[in-house]
């Protein structure tokens, strides 16, 4: 792969974001109605390849149930307000009205409350009793502490999600989470990430994970590039991790690990390009925070926004655009790619002649940078 000389003492390879690439039509087209956008991970089938990011502005028990009934996979943040407070509704309303200059400090105070294991159990039970697939997320730092509570609550899919997660975390203060041993001993499928490189993803796949999240601080509410100087352009990151999936499939004798794009997909075109680069599904934050049912009330933030020592995110305004069903399935009322996300994916696949998501991963892609208007 060609490297670029940054200076005499440093070289780097060129990486591409979604804005740098485009999908190319082929010789065949289809009717959008003939396209399948379903996917399956382990024993769980979903009608649409959409996973709701475990963020308090996106997922509450009610919005989780709503997304599950529409065919997606909701993931509840088990370190968020819903597991710290019996009724977080007043606090969510307060966060939505905070002065931007004061938001981070006040959110740090709100999220300083202790996580209550009994609330983890009751929130997950509420979702399970509604008849939808139950998924909950913990950070690697909290997994050791709360994993048994989560599993005993009857979770279907366990998500270990951080800004970056490695299979070889080194700590001089405490014994780190041994992902391979943990996943081996667990009775439920595990999705883990983020990872942003071939090597990191391959190591996570070797732990036995059912899915790997791809991304590093690239979402609408992240400031990781400004605060840490770290960023992974998503098109290249997904393609790298998809290559790791292919090589691990050969290495393991046929074990398929799902690649899930996580972050940087603000509109339907980005979702299309994520799948084209090799993603099996997408984890959406801001795109779903625009739903009128979203608990953020038109605002969006992640756990990095209230980190007690080094915030790497901020509360951003995304607006309450439309009901969740309209955002996913339309009809779209604007031409900005923020509604009818699944309709856009179907039409892109139909326009390029592909009938399902796995086929569409083989679509031709070109480098065609452009500036958003």
C-alpha positions as a Markdown table, in Angstrom:
| # | Residue | x | y | z |
|---|---|---|---|---|
| 1 | Unk | 0.0 | 0.0 | 0.0 |
| 2 | Unk | 1.4 | 3.4 | -1.0 |
| 3 | Unk | 2.6 | 5.6 | 1.9 |
| 4 | Unk | 2.8 | 9.4 | 1.9 |
| 5 | Unk | 5.8 | 11.2 | 3.2 |
| 6 | Unk | 4.5 | 13.5 | 6.0 |
| 7 | Unk | 8.1 | 14.7 | 6.6 |
| 8 | Unk | 11.5 | 13.2 | 6.3 |
| 9 | Unk | 11.1 | 11.3 | 9.5 |
| 10 | Unk | 7.5 | 10.2 | 9.3 |
| 11 | Unk | 5.4 | 8.4 | 6.6 |
| 12 | Unk | 1.7 | 7.4 | 6.7 |
| 13 | Unk | -0.8 | 5.7 | 4.5 |
| 14 | Unk | -3.8 | 7.5 | 3.1 |
| 15 | Unk | -7.1 | 6.6 | 4.8 |
| 16 | Unk | -10.5 | 7.4 | 3.5 |
| 17 | Unk | -13.7 | 8.7 | 5.2 |
| 18 | Unk | -17.2 | 8.2 | 3.8 |
| 19 | Unk | -17.0 | 11.6 | 2.1 |
| 20 | Unk | -14.0 | 10.4 | 0.1 |
| 21 | Unk | -15.7 | 7.5 | -1.6 |
| 22 | Unk | -18.8 | 6.7 | -3.7 |
| 23 | Unk | -20.6 | 3.5 | -4.8 |
| 24 | Unk | -20.6 | 2.8 | -8.6 |
| 25 | Unk | -23.7 | 1.5 | -10.4 |
| 26 | Unk | -23.4 | -1.8 | -12.2 |
| 27 | Unk | -24.9 | -3.2 | -15.4 |
| 28 | Unk | -27.9 | -4.7 | -13.5 |
| 29 | Unk | -30.7 | -3.1 | -11.6 |
| 30 | Unk | -33.6 | -4.4 | -9.4 |
| 31 | Unk | -36.8 | -3.3 | -7.9 |
| 32 | Unk | -36.2 | -2.0 | -4.3 |
| 33 | Unk | -39.0 | -4.3 | -3.1 |
| 34 | Unk | -37.0 | -7.4 | -4.2 |
| 35 | Unk | -34.0 | -6.4 | -2.0 |
| 36 | Unk | -33.4 | -8.1 | 1.4 |
| 37 | Unk | -31.9 | -6.0 | 4.2 |
| 38 | Unk | -32.2 | -8.5 | 6.9 |
| 39 | Unk | -29.2 | -9.9 | 8.8 |
| 40 | Unk | -28.5 | -12.5 | 11.5 |
| 41 | Unk | -26.0 | -12.7 | 14.4 |
| 42 | Unk | -25.7 | -16.0 | 16.2 |
| 43 | Unk | -29.4 | -17.2 | 16.7 |
| 44 | Unk | -30.9 | -13.7 | 16.3 |
| 45 | Unk | -32.4 | -12.5 | 13.1 |
| 46 | Unk | -33.2 | -8.8 | 12.4 |
| 47 | Unk | -35.3 | -7.4 | 9.6 |
| 48 | Unk | -33.0 | -4.3 | 9.3 |
| 49 | Unk | -29.2 | -3.9 | 9.8 |
| 50 | Unk | -29.7 | -1.2 | 12.4 |
| 51 | Unk | -28.4 | -1.3 | 16.0 |
| 52 | Unk | -29.2 | 1.6 | 18.3 |
| 53 | Unk | -26.0 | 2.9 | 20.0 |
| 54 | Unk | -26.0 | 2.5 | 23.8 |
| 55 | Unk | -26.3 | 6.2 | 24.5 |
| 56 | Unk | -28.8 | 7.9 | 26.8 |
| 57 | Unk | -29.9 | 10.4 | 24.1 |
| 58 | Unk | -30.8 | 7.4 | 21.9 |
| 59 | Unk | -32.0 | 4.5 | 23.9 |
| 60 | Unk | -34.4 | 4.3 | 26.8 |
| 61 | Unk | -36.5 | 1.2 | 27.7 |
| 62 | Unk | -39.4 | 2.6 | 25.7 |
| 63 | Unk | -37.4 | 3.6 | 22.6 |
| 64 | Unk | -35.6 | 0.2 | 22.8 |
| 65 | Unk | -38.9 | -1.6 | 22.6 |
| 66 | Unk | -40.1 | 0.7 | 19.7 |
| 67 | Unk | -36.9 | -0.1 | 17.7 |
| 68 | Unk | -37.1 | -3.8 | 18.5 |
| 69 | Unk | -40.7 | -4.0 | 17.2 |
| 70 | Unk | -39.5 | -2.2 | 14.0 |
| 71 | Unk | -37.0 | -4.9 | 13.3 |
| 72 | Unk | -33.8 | -3.4 | 14.7 |
| 73 | Unk | -31.5 | -4.2 | 17.6 |
| 74 | Unk | -31.6 | -1.7 | 20.5 |
| 75 | Unk | -28.7 | -1.7 | 23.0 |
| 76 | Unk | -29.2 | -0.1 | 26.4 |
| 77 | Unk | -26.3 | 1.7 | 28.1 |
| 78 | Unk | -26.1 | -0.1 | 31.4 |
| 79 | Unk | -23.9 | 2.7 | 32.8 |
| 80 | Unk | -26.3 | 5.4 | 31.9 |
| 81 | Unk | -29.0 | 7.3 | 33.7 |
| 82 | Unk | -31.5 | 4.4 | 33.5 |
| 83 | Unk | -29.3 | 2.3 | 35.8 |
| 84 | Unk | -28.3 | 5.2 | 38.1 |
| 85 | Unk | -31.7 | 6.7 | 38.8 |
| 86 | Unk | -35.2 | 5.2 | 39.5 |
| 87 | Unk | -36.7 | 7.9 | 37.3 |
| 88 | Unk | -34.2 | 9.8 | 35.1 |
| 89 | Unk | -36.8 | 11.6 | 33.2 |
| 90 | Unk | -36.4 | 15.0 | 35.0 |
| 91 | Unk | -32.6 | 14.8 | 34.5 |
| 92 | Unk | -33.0 | 14.1 | 30.8 |
| 93 | Unk | -35.2 | 17.1 | 30.6 |
| 94 | Unk | -32.6 | 19.2 | 32.5 |
| 95 | Unk | -29.8 | 18.0 | 30.2 |
| 96 | Unk | -31.8 | 19.1 | 27.2 |
| 97 | Unk | -32.1 | 22.6 | 28.5 |
| 98 | Unk | -28.6 | 23.2 | 29.8 |
| 99 | Unk | -26.6 | 26.2 | 28.7 |
| 100 | Unk | -23.8 | 24.8 | 26.3 |
| 101 | Unk | -21.1 | 26.5 | 28.4 |
| 102 | Unk | -22.3 | 24.7 | 31.5 |
| 103 | Unk | -23.5 | 21.4 | 30.0 |
| 104 | Unk | -20.3 | 19.3 | 30.5 |
| 105 | Unk | -19.8 | 20.2 | 34.1 |
| 106 | Unk | -23.4 | 19.6 | 35.1 |
| 107 | Unk | -23.5 | 16.3 | 33.2 |
| 108 | Unk | -20.4 | 15.2 | 35.1 |
| 109 | Unk | -22.3 | 15.8 | 38.3 |
| 110 | Unk | -25.4 | 14.0 | 37.2 |
| 111 | Unk | -23.5 | 10.9 | 36.0 |
| 112 | Unk | -21.5 | 10.7 | 39.3 |
| 113 | Unk | -24.3 | 8.8 | 40.9 |
| 114 | Unk | -23.6 | 5.1 | 41.5 |
| 115 | Unk | -24.8 | 2.4 | 39.2 |
| 116 | Unk | -27.5 | 0.3 | 40.9 |
| 117 | Unk | -27.4 | -3.4 | 40.0 |
| 118 | Unk | -31.1 | -3.8 | 40.7 |
| 119 | Unk | -31.9 | -1.2 | 38.1 |
| 120 | Unk | -29.9 | -3.1 | 35.5 |
| 121 | Unk | -32.1 | -6.1 | 36.2 |
| 122 | Unk | -35.4 | -4.2 | 36.1 |
| 123 | Unk | -34.6 | -2.3 | 32.9 |
| 124 | Unk | -33.5 | -5.4 | 30.9 |
| 125 | Unk | -36.6 | -7.3 | 32.3 |
| 126 | Unk | -38.8 | -4.5 | 31.0 |
| 127 | Unk | -37.4 | -4.8 | 27.5 |
| 128 | Unk | -37.6 | -8.6 | 27.6 |
| 129 | Unk | -41.2 | -8.7 | 28.7 |
| 130 | Unk | -42.1 | -6.6 | 25.6 |
| 131 | Unk | -40.9 | -9.5 | 23.4 |
| 132 | Unk | -37.9 | -7.9 | 21.7 |
| 133 | Unk | -34.3 | -9.0 | 21.7 |
| 134 | Unk | -32.5 | -7.8 | 24.8 |
| 135 | Unk | -29.0 | -6.2 | 24.5 |
| 136 | Unk | -27.1 | -4.2 | 27.0 |
| 137 | Unk | -23.7 | -2.6 | 26.9 |
| 138 | Unk | -20.9 | -2.1 | 29.5 |
| 139 | Unk | -17.5 | -0.5 | 29.1 |
| 140 | Unk | -14.5 | -2.9 | 29.6 |
| 141 | Unk | -13.8 | -1.2 | 32.9 |
| 142 | Unk | -17.2 | -2.1 | 34.3 |
| 143 | Unk | -17.7 | -5.5 | 32.7 |
| 144 | Unk | -15.9 | -7.3 | 35.5 |
| 145 | Unk | -18.1 | -5.7 | 38.1 |
| 146 | Unk | -21.5 | -6.1 | 36.5 |
| 147 | Unk | -21.4 | -8.9 | 34.0 |
| 148 | Unk | -23.1 | -11.5 | 36.2 |
| 149 | Unk | -26.0 | -9.1 | 36.9 |
| 150 | Unk | -26.4 | -8.6 | 33.2 |
| 151 | Unk | -26.4 | -12.3 | 32.3 |
| 152 | Unk | -28.7 | -13.2 | 35.2 |
| 153 | Unk | -31.2 | -10.6 | 34.0 |
| 154 | Unk | -31.6 | -12.6 | 30.8 |
| 155 | Unk | -29.7 | -10.5 | 28.2 |
| 156 | Unk | -29.6 | -12.0 | 24.7 |
| 157 | Unk | -26.6 | -10.2 | 23.4 |
| 158 | Unk | -23.8 | -8.7 | 25.6 |
| 159 | Unk | -22.0 | -5.6 | 24.2 |
| 160 | Unk | -18.6 | -4.5 | 25.5 |
| 161 | Unk | -18.1 | -1.1 | 24.0 |
| 162 | Unk | -15.5 | 1.5 | 24.5 |
| 163 | Unk | -13.8 | 4.2 | 22.4 |
| 164 | Unk | -11.2 | 1.6 | 21.7 |
| 165 | Unk | -11.1 | -2.0 | 23.1 |
| 166 | Unk | -8.1 | -4.3 | 22.7 |
| 167 | Unk | -7.5 | -7.9 | 23.4 |
| 168 | Unk | -4.2 | -7.0 | 25.1 |
| 169 | Unk | -5.0 | -4.2 | 27.5 |
| 170 | Unk | -2.1 | -3.7 | 29.9 |
| 171 | Unk | -2.6 | -2.2 | 33.4 |
| 172 | Unk | -0.2 | -1.7 | 36.3 |
| 173 | Unk | -3.1 | -1.0 | 38.8 |
| 174 | Unk | -5.5 | -3.9 | 38.4 |
| 175 | Unk | -5.9 | -7.2 | 36.5 |
| 176 | Unk | -7.4 | -6.3 | 33.2 |
| 177 | Unk | -10.4 | -8.0 | 31.6 |
| 178 | Unk | -9.2 | -11.2 | 29.8 |
| 179 | Unk | -11.6 | -11.0 | 26.9 |
| 180 | Unk | -10.8 | -14.5 | 25.5 |
| 181 | Unk | -11.5 | -16.2 | 28.8 |
| 182 | Unk | -14.5 | -14.1 | 29.6 |
| 183 | Unk | -16.2 | -14.7 | 26.2 |
| 184 | Unk | -15.4 | -18.4 | 26.4 |
| 185 | Unk | -17.0 | -18.8 | 29.8 |
| 186 | Unk | -20.1 | -16.6 | 28.9 |
| 187 | Unk | -23.3 | -18.3 | 27.7 |
| 188 | Unk | -24.4 | -15.4 | 25.5 |
| 189 | Unk | -22.9 | -14.0 | 22.3 |
| 190 | Unk | -20.6 | -11.0 | 22.8 |
| 191 | Unk | -20.2 | -8.0 | 20.5 |
| 192 | Unk | -17.0 | -6.0 | 21.3 |
| 193 | Unk | -15.3 | -2.9 | 20.1 |
| 194 | Unk | -14.3 | -0.4 | 19.0 |
| 195 | Unk | -11.5 | -1.4 | 16.7 |
| 196 | Unk | -10.1 | 0.6 | 13.9 |
| 197 | Unk | -7.3 | -1.5 | 12.4 |
| 198 | Unk | -6.8 | -4.9 | 10.8 |
| 199 | Unk | -4.6 | -6.2 | 13.6 |
| 200 | Unk | -6.7 | -5.0 | 16.5 |
| 201 | Unk | -9.9 | -6.5 | 14.9 |
| 202 | Unk | -8.2 | -9.8 | 14.2 |
| 203 | Unk | -7.1 | -10.1 | 17.9 |
| 204 | Unk | -10.7 | -9.3 | 19.0 |
| 205 | Unk | -12.1 | -12.0 | 16.6 |
| 206 | Unk | -9.7 | -14.5 | 18.1 |
| 207 | Unk | -11.3 | -13.9 | 21.5 |
| 208 | Unk | -14.5 | -15.6 | 20.3 |
| 209 | Unk | -16.5 | -12.4 | 19.8 |
| 210 | Unk | -19.6 | -12.8 | 17.6 |
| 211 | Unk | -19.3 | -9.3 | 16.3 |
| 212 | Unk | -16.7 | -6.5 | 16.2 |
| 213 | Unk | -17.6 | -2.8 | 16.4 |
| 214 | Unk | -15.6 | -0.7 | 14.0 |
| 215 | Unk | -14.8 | 3.0 | 14.9 |
| 216 | Unk | -12.9 | 5.3 | 17.1 |
| 217 | Unk | -14.3 | 8.5 | 18.3 |
| 218 | Unk | -15.9 | 9.4 | 15.0 |
| 219 | Unk | -19.5 | 10.1 | 15.9 |
| 220 | Unk | -21.3 | 13.4 | 15.9 |
| 221 | Unk | -20.9 | 13.9 | 19.7 |
| 222 | Unk | -17.2 | 13.0 | 19.9 |
| 223 | Unk | -14.3 | 15.4 | 20.1 |
| 224 | Unk | -11.6 | 12.7 | 20.3 |
| 225 | Unk | -9.7 | 14.0 | 17.3 |
| 226 | Unk | -9.4 | 17.5 | 19.0 |
| 227 | Unk | -8.7 | 16.2 | 22.5 |
| 228 | Unk | -6.5 | 13.1 | 21.9 |
| 229 | Unk | -5.4 | 13.7 | 18.3 |
| 230 | Unk | -6.7 | 10.2 | 17.4 |
| 231 | Unk | -9.1 | 9.5 | 14.5 |
| 232 | Unk | -9.9 | 6.6 | 12.2 |
| 233 | Unk | -11.5 | 7.5 | 8.9 |
| 234 | Unk | -14.4 | 5.0 | 8.7 |
| 235 | Unk | -14.3 | 3.8 | 5.1 |
| 236 | Unk | -10.7 | 2.6 | 5.5 |
| 237 | Unk | -11.3 | 1.2 | 9.0 |
| 238 | Unk | -14.3 | -0.9 | 7.9 |
| 239 | Unk | -12.5 | -2.2 | 4.9 |
| 240 | Unk | -9.5 | -3.1 | 7.1 |
| 241 | Unk | -11.7 | -4.9 | 9.6 |
| 242 | Unk | -13.6 | -6.7 | 6.8 |
| 243 | Unk | -10.2 | -8.0 | 5.6 |
| 244 | Unk | -9.5 | -9.3 | 9.1 |
| 245 | Unk | -12.9 | -11.0 | 9.0 |
| 246 | Unk | -12.0 | -12.7 | 5.7 |
| 247 | Unk | -8.6 | -13.9 | 7.0 |
| 248 | Unk | -10.0 | -15.1 | 10.3 |
| 249 | Unk | -12.7 | -17.1 | 8.4 |
| 250 | Unk | -9.9 | -19.0 | 6.8 |
| 251 | Unk | -7.8 | -19.2 | 9.9 |
| 252 | Unk | -10.7 | -20.5 | 12.1 |
| 253 | Unk | -12.0 | -23.0 | 9.5 |
| 254 | Unk | -15.2 | -21.1 | 8.8 |
| 255 | Unk | -16.1 | -19.1 | 11.8 |
| 256 | Unk | -17.8 | -15.8 | 10.6 |
| 257 | Unk | -17.5 | -12.7 | 12.8 |
| 258 | Unk | -19.9 | -9.9 | 12.0 |
| 259 | Unk | -18.5 | -6.4 | 11.3 |
| 260 | Unk | -20.6 | -3.6 | 12.7 |
| 261 | Unk | -19.8 | 0.0 | 11.7 |
| 262 | Unk | -20.1 | 2.2 | 14.8 |
| 263 | Unk | -19.9 | 6.0 | 14.3 |
| 264 | Unk | -19.7 | 8.6 | 11.6 |
| 265 | Unk | -22.9 | 7.7 | 9.8 |
| 266 | Unk | -25.0 | 10.9 | 9.9 |
| 267 | Unk | -27.1 | 10.2 | 6.8 |
| 268 | Unk | -28.4 | 7.4 | 4.7 |
| 269 | Unk | -25.5 | 7.7 | 2.1 |
| 270 | Unk | -23.0 | 6.9 | 4.9 |
| 271 | Unk | -24.9 | 3.8 | 5.8 |
| 272 | Unk | -24.9 | 2.6 | 2.2 |
| 273 | Unk | -21.1 | 3.2 | 2.0 |
| 274 | Unk | -20.5 | 1.4 | 5.3 |
| 275 | Unk | -22.1 | -1.8 | 4.0 |
| 276 | Unk | -20.3 | -1.3 | 0.7 |
| 277 | Unk | -17.0 | -1.3 | 2.5 |
| 278 | Unk | -17.9 | -4.6 | 4.3 |
| 279 | Unk | -20.1 | -3.9 | 7.3 |
| 280 | Unk | -22.8 | -6.4 | 8.1 |
| 281 | Unk | -24.8 | -3.9 | 10.2 |
| 282 | Unk | -24.5 | -0.3 | 11.4 |
| 283 | Unk | -24.7 | 1.1 | 15.0 |
| 284 | Unk | -26.4 | 4.5 | 14.8 |
| 285 | Unk | -26.4 | 7.3 | 17.4 |
| 286 | Unk | -27.2 | 10.8 | 16.0 |
| 287 | Unk | -29.3 | 9.4 | 13.2 |
| 288 | Unk | -31.7 | 7.8 | 15.7 |
| 289 | Unk | -31.4 | 10.6 | 18.3 |
| 290 | Unk | -33.4 | 12.7 | 15.7 |
| 291 | Unk | -36.5 | 10.6 | 16.4 |
| 292 | Unk | -39.2 | 12.3 | 18.3 |
| 293 | Unk | -39.3 | 9.3 | 20.7 |
| 294 | Unk | -35.6 | 9.6 | 21.5 |
| 295 | Unk | -34.9 | 10.4 | 25.2 |
| 296 | Unk | -32.5 | 13.1 | 24.3 |
| 297 | Unk | -35.3 | 15.5 | 23.1 |
| 298 | Unk | -33.4 | 16.7 | 20.0 |
| 299 | Unk | -30.0 | 16.7 | 21.8 |
| 300 | Unk | -27.3 | 14.0 | 21.5 |
| 301 | Unk | -24.4 | 13.0 | 23.7 |
| 302 | Unk | -22.4 | 9.9 | 24.6 |
| 303 | Unk | -20.5 | 8.7 | 27.7 |
| 304 | Unk | -17.3 | 10.5 | 26.5 |
| 305 | Unk | -19.2 | 13.8 | 27.0 |
| 306 | Unk | -19.3 | 13.4 | 30.8 |
| 307 | Unk | -16.1 | 11.6 | 31.5 |
| 308 | Unk | -15.1 | 12.8 | 35.1 |
| 309 | Unk | -11.5 | 13.6 | 34.1 |
| 310 | Unk | -11.1 | 14.1 | 30.4 |
| 311 | Unk | -14.3 | 14.7 | 28.4 |
| 312 | Unk | -13.9 | 13.7 | 24.8 |
| 313 | Unk | -17.3 | 14.6 | 23.6 |
| 314 | Unk | -20.0 | 17.2 | 23.8 |
| 315 | Unk | -23.7 | 17.6 | 23.8 |
| 316 | Unk | -24.8 | 18.5 | 20.3 |
| 317 | Unk | -28.2 | 19.6 | 18.9 |
| 318 | Unk | -29.5 | 17.2 | 16.2 |
| 319 | Unk | -33.2 | 18.2 | 16.3 |
| 320 | Unk | -36.3 | 16.2 | 16.8 |
| 321 | Unk | -36.9 | 15.4 | 13.1 |
| 322 | Unk | -39.7 | 12.8 | 12.8 |
| 323 | Unk | -41.1 | 9.7 | 14.5 |
| 324 | Unk | -38.7 | 6.7 | 14.6 |
| 325 | Unk | -40.7 | 4.7 | 12.0 |
| 326 | Unk | -40.5 | 7.6 | 9.5 |
| 327 | Unk | -36.7 | 8.0 | 10.1 |
| 328 | Unk | -36.2 | 4.3 | 9.3 |
| 329 | Unk | -38.9 | 3.7 | 6.7 |
| 330 | Unk | -40.1 | 7.0 | 5.5 |
| 331 | Unk | -41.7 | 8.7 | 3.7 |
| 332 | Unk | -38.8 | 11.2 | 3.6 |
| 333 | Unk | -39.8 | 14.9 | 3.7 |
| 334 | Unk | -36.3 | 16.3 | 3.0 |
| 335 | Unk | -33.6 | 15.5 | 0.6 |
| 336 | Unk | -30.7 | 15.4 | 3.1 |
| 337 | Unk | -30.6 | 11.6 | 3.8 |
| 338 | Unk | -31.8 | 11.9 | 7.4 |
| 339 | Unk | -35.1 | 10.0 | 7.0 |
| 340 | Unk | -36.2 | 6.8 | 5.3 |
| 341 | Unk | -32.7 | 5.3 | 6.0 |
| 342 | Unk | -33.8 | 1.8 | 5.1 |
| 343 | Unk | -35.6 | 2.9 | 2.0 |
| 344 | Unk | -32.3 | 4.6 | 0.8 |
| 345 | Unk | -30.3 | 1.5 | 1.5 |
| 346 | Unk | -32.8 | -0.6 | -0.4 |
| 347 | Unk | -32.8 | 1.8 | -3.4 |
| 348 | Unk | -28.9 | 1.9 | -3.5 |
| 349 | Unk | -28.7 | -1.9 | -3.5 |
| 350 | Unk | -31.4 | -2.1 | -6.2 |
| 351 | Unk | -29.8 | 0.6 | -8.3 |
| 352 | Unk | -26.5 | -1.4 | -8.2 |
| 353 | Unk | -28.2 | -4.7 | -8.8 |
| 354 | Unk | -27.6 | -6.5 | -5.5 |
| 355 | Unk | -30.2 | -8.6 | -3.7 |
| 356 | Unk | -28.9 | -8.8 | -0.1 |
| 357 | Unk | -26.4 | -7.2 | 2.2 |
| 358 | Unk | -23.6 | -9.9 | 1.7 |
| 359 | Unk | -23.8 | -9.4 | -2.0 |
| 360 | Unk | -23.7 | -5.6 | -1.7 |
| 361 | Unk | -20.4 | -5.8 | 0.1 |
| 362 | Unk | -18.9 | -6.7 | -3.3 |
| 363 | Unk | -20.1 | -3.5 | -5.0 |
| 364 | Unk | -17.5 | -1.4 | -6.8 |
| 365 | Unk | -16.4 | 1.7 | -4.9 |
| 366 | Unk | -14.4 | 4.6 | -6.2 |
| 367 | Unk | -12.4 | 7.4 | -4.5 |
| 368 | Unk | -14.4 | 10.5 | -5.3 |
| 369 | Unk | -13.9 | 13.2 | -2.6 |
| 370 | Unk | -16.4 | 16.0 | -2.3 |
| 371 | Unk | -17.3 | 18.8 | 0.1 |
| 372 | Unk | -20.7 | 18.7 | 1.8 |
| 373 | Unk | -22.8 | 21.7 | 1.0 |
